[in-house]
Amino acid sequence: MGFWKNTLPTIWKVLIIIDRKENAWRNLLMSRTQGNNPIRVKKQNETLIKEIIYKYGPISRSQIAEMLSLTPPTITTNVNSLIRQGFVYETSQEEKTDETVSAVENEKDGKSSKENRRPLGRRPVQIDFVADACYVIGAEINKYQITVCLMDLRGNVIESSRYVPESDEYDFIIQALLGQIKKVVEDSGVDEEKILGAGVGLTGFVDSKTGILKRSAYQNWENNRKVAKDIGRRLDMPVVIENNARMRAIGEEMFGNQDHADTFAYYLISYGLACPMYIKDSVLTGETSGAGEIGHVVVDIHGPKCEVCGDSGCLEEMASERAIVKQVREGMRKGIDTMLNDMAASPEDVGMKEILAAEECGDELACEVVGKAIVYLGMELANIINFISPPLVIIDGYIMKLKRNRRLILAETKKHLFGMDDQDIEFQFVEFDHFTGAKGAGALAIKKYFIEA
């Protein structure tokens, strides 16, 4: 009962936010016809146009006008302004007709007579962003490493760096981050004047609007740290921070498959666990900046005490990478026969890389521990789906590098779904990349310092 009591208010908030999001576009269009502030309307139009070009470019002016219900002169004025600033360029895209395709096929067959040739038709002028017009920095700080990327406007990584810090003290981590950013910028050869700003993903409760880390996964960090200000002051550029799992969801929306649903759950399985929701055009943060922190949902009241929150049997203590490594090491210390004894000098040297390698070889201990963790992960994912009913779930985690584990989590999740079948929900897996979080941070920087600027 306690679980439902604590969770239902959050669900109602989600539903209210969804309703607000659906009404936002109507209100915006109405404001244009009700004598709204011309400067504000102009800014809104510019942001909307940039969003459409970013998501669908190359795209013609007429298509933008149709999608946004704006007049052609409004589109032309804004696009021309972007061209003058060097952010947008015009391009011609060949319009292939049935006749054109037929002519190409005939030429392949050796029929290249004038009768078989067809006009290519007009080439409509389309517009797209100049990818190297400016750049952003994306960075992620998690329990394993610090990753940094320098990216262009289209999310292409120009230079990157990955660093494993020797200490988790706040000042040391921040200084290490600054050092990696400086290194990446210098190695890239990019003019610092062209860097718009930086996005930094952090574990814990992050208030992106104020730039404050309210509570960190690093237990030795003070609460309510003004992280954005600390980093921005030393970098001498604007900095936006956000929870690293929510950053990844933003990155998926901006750089991922553009054909997938615009509302989805992002299930991150790492040292900790999270499942943020992306709803329409933004990620849900919650009133306390903790939306998506499903790692501390209790799944077994008789389970072990969590090292982080102090509760017994929370999901993170049962099924996170930290929990898996902990359980495998305990098994090794008990003398359980496992090939991991030959792969590492001691239990303390065993990590997820060794465990997955052993699992792939059919090692009994590795398969048992990972399999049990996936049962809990699948059960909780089913609970999330039954609550929120997202059309799409994106699963991101090193553990999912193995196809066996992908099959296991899908089977366990589907076993506990209520009133749904395979056609009602889509599952996608993110291919593991050390820089996924940093790229997501860069995506937020592009959104904040370019699209919405």
Protein Blocks (a to p, Z undefined) as FASTA:
>chain_A
ZZmmmmmmmmmmmmmmmmmmmmmmmmmmmmmmnopafklmmmmmmmmmmmmmmmmmccdf
klmmmmnopafklmmmmmmmmmmnopaccdddddddfklmmmmmmmmnopacfklpcceb
jadddddddfklpccddddddfkbccdddddfkopafbdcddddfbfcfklmmmmmmmmm
mmmmmmnopafklpnbdcdddedjddfknopafbafblkbcehiafklmmmmmnopacdd
ddfklmmmmmmmmmmcfkbcfbdcdddddfbdcddddehjaccebjnopghiamlccfbf
kbccdfklopahiaklmmpmklmmmmmmmmmmnopacfklmmpfbfklpcfklmmmmmmn
opaklmmmmmmmmmmmmmmmmmmmmmnopabdcdddfklmpmklmmmmmmmmmmmpghia
fklpccddddddfklmmmmmmmmmmmmmmmmZZ
